[in-house]
Amino acid sequence: MKIETLPLATAPTTAPRRPWKKALALLLIVLLAGGAWYFMRARGAAAPAPDAAAKDGPKVAVYELSKGDVATIASRELRLNLPLAGALAPSEQATVKAKVSGVVLDTTLQEGTAVAAGQVIARLDAADQRARVAQMQAAYDEATARVSLATKNNANSQALLKQNYISQSSVDNTQNSVELAQASLAAARAQLDMARIALADTVIRAPLAGVISKRHVQAGEKLAPDMPVATIVNLRLLNLEASVPASEVPRVKIGQEVRFKVDGFARRDFVGKVARISPTTEAGSRSMVVYISVDNSDAALRGGMFAKGAITTEKSAAAPLVPLAAMRELKGDAVVYAIVDGQVVAQRVSLGLRNDDDGVAEVKSGLQEGATVIVARLDAVKPGQKVRVGAAPPAPAAAAAKG
């Protein structure tokens, strides 16, 4: 019996198939098909029926406006202003000078010190003036005695003439002596008065109330007549001297209000009134100087400060003001696009004063305070258009004008 050996079976070269993969692929196909069916069904249900769409009619478009596209009409005064600039100067100032010669004994007042009218600001050595007064007093007493003697002689001559002891010419001579003595007495009296005045002038007093802006002498200095002692300025009333073009002078009137600012007082407005207008133009500039009176009771301002402001040449009563940007022309009429109940309305208006610098005009008729107008140029917005303003409130016209 022959036994043959069979070869061993070899392992399969490919991996056995896995049945779960096929099931997973089938599940994905089913899910995709179900999702597509659900989407198509929802889309079909959302589409309105043709009859229902025709029944509702076309939708009305509403234009959305921002807060910068509109303004609210406010009421206030409208002013027409003429700009100006100039320097402040004291309305009253004086440089006190010596009237007599003498050595300065004391001068205690310094720059910036307030003085009253008549207050002593310096004293001079008065020894020479006292001696002069004594001399003139003696001359006056002598002249008085001569008048007394001449009067007595004249009386005696009159008595002798009545008794025919002397001639008329002798009486005339004694009468002439009386007149000469009286003239000498008057001259002596005048000289004495002048000496007394000179003595009083050794005490130098302030001629006006104000503030010492400069002291020119020190104690111990020798003064001659007409030498400056101190300069005093009165700051209670200042003058603002400003140049105005000659072409604008017809707009300026005495009494008009002026508002201005000064460097260093950024948050404060100062007020003055036109007091005088120069009758001639300045050479070269062809402008005229306007003098503006400024009350400075609190002494906040100083002479020489530079001021910049404007003259109010014309002013209206409080009235609605419309921004010039809101004005339009429709069929030859001045109109604005007002918003009434969410709709644009072309509103005719009548204007009064117009201020191009502030960009506003006075409304005589056609608009009331609180009305909302469109200031932006929007081609798509026409009368009859439905509009809606954003949640932010519109800027008032007055605030827009100030900005």
C-alpha positions in Angstrom: 0.0 0.0 0.0 1.4 3.3 -1.1 0.9 6.3 0.9 1.2 9.7 -0.8 1.7 12.9 1.1 -0.7 15.7 0.0 0.5 19.3 0.0 -0.8 21.5 2.8 -3.6 24.0 1.9 -2.3 27.6 1.5 -4.1 30.5 3.3 -6.4 32.7 1.1 -4.7 35.8 -0.3 -7.7 38.2 0.0 -9.4 39.2 3.3 -13.0 38.1 3.8 -15.7 40.6 3.1 -17.2 42.5 6.0 -21.0 42.7 5.7 -21.4 45.7 8.1 -19.9 48.2 5.5 -22.5 47.4 3.0 -25.2 48.0 5.6 -23.7 51.4 6.5 -23.6 52.5 2.9 -27.2 51.5 2.4 -28.2 53.5 5.5 -26.5 56.7 4.3 -28.4 56.4 1.0 -31.7 56.1 2.8 -31.0 59.2 5.0 -30.0 61.3 2.0 -33.1 60.4 0.1 -35.3 61.2 3.1 -33.6 64.7 3.6 -34.2 65.6 0.0 -37.8 64.6 0.2 -38.4 66.7 3.4 -36.7 69.8 1.9 -38.8 69.6 -1.3 -42.0 69.2 0.8 -41.2 72.2 3.0 -40.3 74.4 0.0 -43.6 73.5 -1.7 -45.6 74.4 1.5 -43.8 77.8 1.9 -44.6 79.0 -1.6 -47.7 81.1 -1.5 -50.5 80.3 -3.8 -50.8 82.6 -6.8 -54.3 83.8 -5.7 -53.0 84.7 -2.2 -50.1 86.8 -3.5 -52.4 88.7 -5.9 -54.8 89.3 -3.0 -52.2 91.0 -0.7 -51.0 93.5 -3.4 -47.4 95.0 -3.9 -45.4 96.0 -0.8 -44.7 99.7 -0.1 -40.9 100.6 0.2 -39.9 102.6 3.3 -36.7 104.6 3.1 -34.5 104.5 6.1 -33.0 107.9 7.2 -30.1 108.4 9.6 -30.0 111.0 12.3 -27.6 113.1 10.2 -30.1 113.3 7.4 -32.7 115.3 9.3 -32.9 118.3 11.7 -35.6 119.5 14.2 -36.7 123.1 13.8 -35.9 125.2 16.9 -36.7 128.8 17.8 -34.2 131.4 18.9 -32.9 134.8 17.9 -31.1 135.2 14.7 -28.1 137.6 14.6 -26.2 139.1 11.7 -22.7 139.7 12.8 -19.7 141.7 11.5 -16.4 140.2 12.6 -13.8 142.4 14.2 -10.6 142.3 16.2 -8.6 144.9 18.1 -6.8 145.8 21.4 -8.3 147.0 24.7 -7.2 150.4 26.1 -8.2 152.2 29.3 -10.8 154.9 28.6 -9.1 157.1 31.2 -5.4 157.4 31.9 -3.0 160.1 33.1 0.7 160.6 33.5 1.2 162.7 36.6 4.0 165.2 36.3 5.8 167.4 38.8 4.7 171.1 38.8 7.7 172.3 40.9 11.2 171.3 41.4 12.3 169.4 44.4 13.8 166.2 45.8 11.5 163.2 46.2 11.1 162.5 49.9 8.9 159.4 49.6 6.8 157.5 47.0 5.5 154.3 48.6 3.0 153.2 45.9 4.1 150.5 43.5 2.9 149.3 40.1 -0.5 147.6 40.3 -1.6 149.6 43.4 -5.1 151.0 43.3 -5.4 154.6 44.2 -8.3 157.0 44.8 -8.8 160.4 43.3 -6.8 162.9 45.5 -4.7 160.3 47.2 -1.0 161.3 47.8 1.4 159.4 45.6 4.6 161.3 46.2 6.0 164.1 48.4 8.8 166.6 47.6 11.1 168.5 49.8 9.2 171.8 50.4 11.9 173.9 52.2 12.4 176.2 49.2 8.7 176.7 48.7 8.2 177.5 52.4 10.9 180.1 52.2 9.3 181.6 49.1 5.9 181.8 50.9 7.5 183.6 53.8 9.2 186.1 51.5 6.0 186.8 49.6 4.1 187.1 52.9 6.5 189.8 54.0 6.1 191.6 50.7 2.4 191.4 51.1 2.5 192.9 54.6 4.7 195.7 53.4 2.3 196.5 50.5 -0.5 196.5 53.0 1.3 199.0 55.2 2.0 201.3 52.2 -1.7 201.3 51.3 -2.6 202.2 54.8 -0.1 205.1 54.9 -1.1 206.4 51.4 -4.8 206.3 52.5 -4.0 208.4 55.6 -2.0 210.9 53.6 -4.8 211.3 51.1 -7.3 211.9 53.9 -5.1 214.7 55.4 -4.7 216.2 51.9 -8.4 216.3 51.5 -8.8 218.2 54.8 -6.1 220.7 53.9 -7.7 221.3 50.5 -11.0 222.3 52.2 -9.1 224.9 54.2 -7.2 226.1 51.1 -3.9 225.2 52.6 -2.8 223.1 49.7 -3.5 223.0 46.0 -5.6 220.6 44.0 -2.5 219.1 42.4 -1.1 218.1 45.8 -4.3 216.3 46.5 -4.2 214.5 43.2 -0.7 213.3 44.0 -1.7 211.8 47.3 -4.7 210.2 45.6 -2.3 208.7 43.0 -0.1 207.4 45.8 -3.1 205.5 47.2 -3.8 203.9 43.9 -0.2 202.8 43.4 0.0 201.3 46.8 -3.2 199.4 46.2 -1.7 198.0 42.9 1.4 197.0 44.7 -0.7 195.2 47.3 -2.6 193.3 44.6 0.7 192.2 43.0 2.0 191.1 46.4 -1.2 189.2 47.0 -0.8 187.4 43.7 2.8 186.5 44.4 1.9 185.2 47.8 -0.9 183.0 46.2 1.6 181.6 43.7 4.0 180.8 46.5 1.3 179.0 48.4 0.3 177.0 45.3 3.9 176.0 44.7 4.1 174.8 48.3 0.9 172.7 47.9 2.4 171.2 44.7 5.2 169.6 46.7 2.5 167.1 47.6 1.6 165.2 44.4 -1.8 163.6 44.3 -3.6 161.3 42.0 -5.9 163.2 39.6 -8.2 160.2 39.1 -9.1 156.9 40.6 -7.4 153.9 39.1 -4.3 151.7 39.2 -0.7 152.8 39.0 0.6 151.2 35.8 4.2 152.7 36.1 6.2 154.6 38.7 8.8 156.9 37.0 10.7 158.2 40.1 12.3 156.9 43.3 12.9 158.5 46.6 15.9 160.8 46.6 15.7 161.8 43.0 15.6 165.5 42.0 12.6 166.5 40.0 12.2 169.4 37.6 8.9 170.8 36.5 7.0 168.6 34.0 9.0 165.4 34.8 6.7 162.3 35.0 6.1 160.8 38.4 3.6 158.0 37.8 1.1 156.8 35.2 -2.4 156.0 36.4 -5.1 154.1 34.4 -8.8 153.6 35.1 -9.8 150.0 34.3 -13.4 150.3 35.2 -14.2 151.3 31.6 -12.2 150.1 28.6 -12.3 150.9 24.9 -11.9 148.2 22.3 -10.4 149.9 19.3 -11.1 147.7 16.2 -10.7 148.4 12.4 -13.7 147.8 10.2 -13.6 147.9 6.4 -15.0 151.1 5.0 -17.5 149.1 2.9 -19.0 147.6 6.1 -19.2 150.9 8.0 -22.8 151.6 6.9 -23.9 148.5 8.8 -22.3 149.8 12.1 -24.4 152.1 14.3 -23.8 153.6 17.7 -25.3 151.5 20.5 -25.0 148.1 18.7 -24.0 145.2 20.9 -20.5 143.6 20.5 -19.5 140.2 21.8 -15.9 139.2 22.0 -13.4 136.8 23.5 -10.0 137.4 25.0 -7.0 135.0 25.2 -6.9 133.5 28.6 -10.7 133.6 29.1 -11.7 130.9 26.7 -15.0 130.1 28.6 -16.1 133.7 29.0 -17.8 136.0 26.6 -17.4 139.7 27.1 -20.0 142.3 26.0 -19.6 145.9 24.9 -21.4 148.6 22.9 -20.4 150.7 20.0 -19.6 154.2 21.4 -17.9 156.1 18.6 -17.0 155.7 14.9 -14.0 157.4 13.5 -15.0 160.0 10.8 -12.0 159.2 8.6 -10.3 156.1 7.1 -6.8 155.0 8.1 -4.2 155.7 5.5 -3.1 152.5 3.6 -5.7 150.1 5.0 -8.8 152.1 3.9 -10.5 150.9 7.1 -12.2 152.9 9.9 -11.7 152.6 13.6 -14.7 151.7 15.8 -14.5 152.5 19.5 -16.4 150.0 21.7 -17.1 150.8 25.3 -16.6 147.8 27.6 -17.7 147.7 31.3 -14.9 146.2 33.3 -16.3 146.6 36.9 -14.7 143.3 38.0 -11.3 144.4 36.6 -10.9 141.1 34.8 -9.5 142.8 31.6 -6.3 144.7 31.3 -5.2 147.4 28.9 -3.4 146.0 25.8 -5.2 142.7 25.7 -6.2 141.4 22.2 -9.9 140.8 21.7 -11.7 139.0 18.8 -15.4 139.1 18.3 -18.3 140.5 16.2 -20.7 143.4 16.1 -24.4 142.4 16.0 -25.6 144.6 13.1 -29.1 143.2 13.0 -31.1 140.9 15.3 -34.5 139.3 15.0 -37.0 138.2 17.6 -37.2 134.6 18.6 -38.6 132.7 15.7 -38.2 129.2 14.1 -34.9 128.8 12.3 -34.4 126.4 9.3 -31.0 125.2 8.1 -30.2 126.5 4.7 -29.2 122.9 3.8 -32.9 122.0 4.0 -34.0 124.6 1.5 -35.1 123.4 -2.0 -36.8 124.9 -5.0 -40.0 123.3 -6.4 -41.8 124.9 -9.3 -40.2 128.3 -8.4 -41.2 128.1 -4.8 -39.0 127.8 -1.7 -39.8 124.5 0.0 -38.5 122.1 2.5 -39.0 118.4 2.7 -40.8 117.9 6.0 -41.6 114.5 7.6 -45.2 114.3 8.6 -46.6 110.9 9.9 -43.7 109.1 8.4 -44.2 110.6 4.9 -42.2 113.2 3.0 -44.2 116.4 2.4 -43.0 119.4 0.3 -43.7 122.4 2.6 -43.6 125.9 1.2 -41.9 128.4 3.5 -41.4 132.2 3.7 -38.0 133.3 5.0 -36.8 136.5 6.8 -33.3 137.2 8.0 -30.6 134.9 6.6 -27.2 134.2 8.2 -25.0 132.4 5.7 -22.1 132.1 8.3 -24.3 130.1 10.6 -26.2 128.4 7.8 -29.7 129.2 9.1 -32.6 131.5 8.1 -35.6 132.9 9.9 -38.9 131.3 9.1 -41.8 133.8 8.7 -44.4 131.2 7.8 -44.7 127.6 6.7 -42.9 125.8 9.6 -43.4 125.5 13.3 -41.0 124.8 16.1 -40.5 121.1 16.5 -41.0 120.2 12.9 -38.6 117.7 11.3 -37.0 118.5 7.9 -34.6 116.6 5.7 -31.2 118.4 5.3 -29.4 115.7 3.3 -29.5 115.7 -0.5 -31.1 112.3 -1.2 -32.1 111.7 -4.8 -34.3 108.7 -3.9 -36.4 110.6 -1.4 -39.2 112.5 -3.0 -42.5 114.0 -1.7 -44.9 111.2 -0.9 -42.1 108.8 -0.1 -42.5 106.8 3.2 -39.5 107.2 5.4 -38.4 106.1 8.8 -35.8 107.9 11.0 -33.3 106.0 13.0 -33.7 105.5 16.8 -31.3 108.3 17.6 -33.1 111.7 17.9 -32.4 114.2 15.1 -30.0 117.0 15.8 -31.7 120.4 16.4 -31.2 123.0 13.8 -29.8 125.5 16.3 -27.2 123.1 17.5 -26.3 122.3 13.8 -25.9 126.0 13.1 -23.6 126.6 16.1 -21.4 123.7 15.0 
